[in-house]
């Protein structure tokens, strides 16, 4: 079991194996996914950031959630996953929302 006094490193063999397995599970379904591994502090642990170009990031999380819970609970490893969309998709969504907000409201006629 890891504690806050334990040096948490992404190259710890158990953590590296867990991260590798989570990446593999995501890539099987989303081969275009990209990944970044980093040390985080809230909570303290090793984070896997997965960037996937999909409408709903919950679909990606559904692929790994059971295994992630096993890693965290059964193995006691401080491994966390953050799902993100590519910047181009986020920018396109923001432009779309901005256009929707600028549409004029229909004329209001009180009764």
C-alpha positions as a Markdown table, in Angstrom:
| # | Residue | x | y | z |
|---|---|---|---|---|
| 1 | Unk | 0.0 | 0.0 | 0.0 |
| 2 | Unk | 1.3 | 3.4 | -0.9 |
| 3 | Unk | 1.3 | 6.3 | 1.6 |
| 4 | Unk | 2.0 | 10.0 | 1.2 |
| 5 | Unk | 5.5 | 9.4 | 2.5 |
| 6 | Unk | 6.2 | 6.8 | -0.2 |
| 7 | Unk | 7.9 | 8.3 | -3.3 |
| 8 | Unk | 5.3 | 7.8 | -5.9 |
| 9 | Unk | 6.9 | 7.3 | -9.3 |
| 10 | Unk | 5.4 | 6.5 | -12.7 |
| 11 | Unk | 8.2 | 4.0 | -13.3 |
| 12 | Unk | 7.3 | 1.9 | -10.2 |
| 13 | Unk | 6.8 | -1.5 | -11.8 |
| 14 | Unk | 3.2 | -2.0 | -10.4 |
| 15 | Unk | 2.2 | 1.5 | -11.4 |
| 16 | Unk | 3.8 | 1.2 | -14.8 |
| 17 | Unk | 2.0 | -2.1 | -15.4 |
| 18 | Unk | -1.4 | -0.6 | -14.4 |
| 19 | Unk | -0.8 | 2.5 | -16.6 |
| 20 | Unk | 0.2 | 0.3 | -19.5 |
| 21 | Unk | -2.9 | -1.9 | -19.1 |
| 22 | Unk | -5.2 | 1.1 | -19.0 |
| 23 | Unk | -3.6 | 2.6 | -22.1 |
| 24 | Unk | -4.0 | -0.8 | -23.9 |
| 25 | Unk | -7.7 | -1.0 | -23.0 |
| 26 | Unk | -8.3 | 2.5 | -24.3 |
| 27 | Unk | -6.3 | 2.0 | -27.5 |
| 28 | Unk | -8.1 | -1.2 | -28.3 |
| 29 | Unk | -11.3 | 0.8 | -28.7 |
| 30 | Unk | -9.9 | 4.2 | -29.6 |
| 31 | Unk | -6.6 | 3.6 | -31.5 |
| 32 | Unk | -6.1 | 7.4 | -32.1 |
| 33 | Unk | -6.0 | 8.1 | -28.4 |
| 34 | Unk | -3.0 | 9.9 | -27.1 |
| 35 | Unk | -1.6 | 9.8 | -23.5 |
| 36 | Unk | 0.4 | 11.8 | -21.0 |
| 37 | Unk | 1.5 | 10.4 | -17.6 |
| 38 | Unk | 2.3 | 12.8 | -14.8 |
| 39 | Unk | 2.5 | 13.1 | -11.0 |
| 40 | Unk | -0.5 | 14.9 | -9.5 |
| 41 | Unk | -1.3 | 16.1 | -6.0 |
| 42 | Unk | -5.1 | 16.2 | -5.7 |
| 43 | Unk | -5.2 | 13.4 | -4.8 |
| 44 | Unk | -1.5 | 12.5 | -4.6 |
| 45 | Unk | -0.7 | 9.9 | -7.3 |
| 46 | Unk | 0.1 | 9.1 | -10.9 |
| 47 | Unk | -2.3 | 10.4 | -13.5 |
| 48 | Unk | -2.9 | 9.1 | -17.0 |
| 49 | Unk | -4.4 | 11.8 | -19.2 |
| 50 | Unk | -6.1 | 10.3 | -22.2 |
| 51 | Unk | -7.0 | 12.6 | -25.1 |
| 52 | Unk | -9.7 | 11.1 | -27.4 |
| 53 | Unk | -11.7 | 12.7 | -30.1 |
| 54 | Unk | -15.2 | 11.6 | -29.2 |
| 55 | Unk | -18.5 | 13.3 | -28.4 |
| 56 | Unk | -18.9 | 11.8 | -25.0 |
| 57 | Unk | -15.8 | 11.1 | -22.8 |
| 58 | Unk | -18.0 | 8.8 | -20.6 |
| 59 | Unk | -17.9 | 6.3 | -23.4 |
| 60 | Unk | -14.1 | 6.1 | -23.0 |
| 61 | Unk | -14.3 | 5.9 | -19.2 |
| 62 | Unk | -16.8 | 3.0 | -19.6 |
| 63 | Unk | -14.0 | 1.0 | -21.3 |
| 64 | Unk | -11.7 | 1.2 | -18.3 |
| 65 | Unk | -13.7 | 1.9 | -15.2 |
| 66 | Unk | -13.9 | -1.7 | -13.8 |
| 67 | Unk | -10.1 | -2.1 | -14.2 |
| 68 | Unk | -9.4 | 1.3 | -12.8 |
| 69 | Unk | -11.4 | 0.5 | -9.7 |
| 70 | Unk | -9.4 | -2.8 | -9.3 |
| 71 | Unk | -6.2 | -0.9 | -9.6 |
| 72 | Unk | -7.2 | 1.7 | -7.0 |
| 73 | Unk | -9.1 | -0.5 | -4.5 |
| 74 | Unk | -7.8 | -4.1 | -4.9 |
| 75 | Unk | -4.2 | -3.2 | -5.6 |
| 76 | Unk | -4.1 | 0.0 | -3.6 |
| 77 | Unk | -2.3 | 2.0 | -6.3 |
| 78 | Unk | -2.7 | 5.7 | -6.5 |
| 79 | Unk | -3.5 | 5.8 | -10.3 |
| 80 | Unk | -6.0 | 8.2 | -11.7 |
| 81 | Unk | -7.3 | 8.8 | -15.2 |
| 82 | Unk | -8.3 | 12.2 | -16.7 |
| 83 | Unk | -10.2 | 12.2 | -20.0 |
| 84 | Unk | -9.9 | 15.1 | -22.4 |
| 85 | Unk | -10.9 | 16.0 | -25.9 |
| 86 | Unk | -8.5 | 17.4 | -28.4 |
| 87 | Unk | -8.2 | 21.2 | -28.4 |
| 88 | Unk | -9.6 | 21.5 | -31.9 |
| 89 | Unk | -12.8 | 19.7 | -30.8 |
| 90 | Unk | -13.2 | 21.9 | -27.7 |
| 91 | Unk | -12.6 | 25.0 | -29.8 |
| 92 | Unk | -15.2 | 23.9 | -32.4 |
| 93 | Unk | -17.7 | 23.2 | -29.6 |
| 94 | Unk | -17.1 | 26.7 | -28.1 |
| 95 | Unk | -17.7 | 28.3 | -31.5 |
| 96 | Unk | -20.9 | 26.4 | -32.0 |
| 97 | Unk | -22.2 | 27.4 | -28.6 |
| 98 | Unk | -21.3 | 31.1 | -29.2 |
| 99 | Unk | -23.3 | 31.0 | -32.5 |
| 100 | Unk | -26.2 | 29.5 | -30.7 |
| 101 | Unk | -26.2 | 32.3 | -28.1 |
| 102 | Unk | -26.1 | 35.1 | -30.7 |
| 103 | Unk | -29.2 | 34.0 | -32.5 |
| 104 | Unk | -31.9 | 36.6 | -32.0 |
| 105 | Unk | -34.8 | 35.8 | -29.9 |
| 106 | Unk | -38.2 | 35.7 | -31.6 |
| 107 | Unk | -40.4 | 38.7 | -31.2 |
| 108 | Unk | -42.3 | 38.6 | -27.9 |
| 109 | Unk | -45.9 | 39.6 | -28.1 |
| 110 | Unk | -47.6 | 40.0 | -24.7 |
| 111 | Unk | -51.1 | 38.7 | -24.5 |
